[in-house]
Amino acid sequence: MENEQILNEFRNLEESSNFVSKNFKLLQEKYPGKYIAISDSSVLASADSFESLIEQVNKMGKHLKDVIVEFIP
């Protein structure tokens, strides 16, 4: 993996993390008690369990390393 690709992946994860921080209240309203997967500053999937969320992410052809997973209380 080239340094540029690693840097781009890191930036995506950083942007997604910032998205969660900036939109946490909205996420709590929309996804209470859910696990969510975030990539490119958007919610890709939500589920009641971590396992179910991982299944959804895998079916989308995404890798777990490419998303941020958060539990929204």
N, C-alpha and C positions, 0 to 999 in steps of 0.2 A: 504494500500500500504506500502510495507516494505521500510526501509531507503535505502537499496541497489538498489531497483528498482527506487526510486526517484532520487538517485545519477546517475544512468545510463541514465535516461531520461534527466537530466540536462546536462550531458556530451555530449549526442547526440545533444542537442540544441546548446550547446556551440561550438561544432565542426562545425555544420551547419552555425552558425553565422560567425565563422572564415573563412569558405569556401567562404561565400559571400564577406567578406572583401578582401580576397586574390585574388579573381577571378572577382572583380567587373567590370573591363574593358572588360573582355571576355563576361561576362553576358550582359553588355550593347550592345556589338556587336551582340550577338545571340538573345537577348530577348528585344529589345528596345520597350518601351511603353507597356510592359506586366507585369502582376502580375505573380510571380513564387512561387512555393511551394518547399521547400528544406528540405530534411531529410537525415541523414547519409551521409552528404557532397556530395549530388547530387541533381539535379533538378528532382523532381517527375513529375511536371506538370507546364504548363504555359497557360495563358489565357488573353484575352483583358479586362475582368472585374473580380473584386474580387468575385462576386457571382458565375461566371462560374468556377473560380478556385476552390472554395469551393465544388462545385458539383463534379468536377473531383476528388478531394481529397477524398470525401466521397465515390465515386464509387470504389475507390481503396481499400476501407476498412480502410483507415487511419483516425485518429482523428485530428482535427485542433490543439489540444494541442501538438501533436507529430511532427508538422512541423513548419518551419519558413516561413512566407509569406512576400515577399518583392515586392515593385513596382520598376521596372527598368526604369528609365527615358530615 
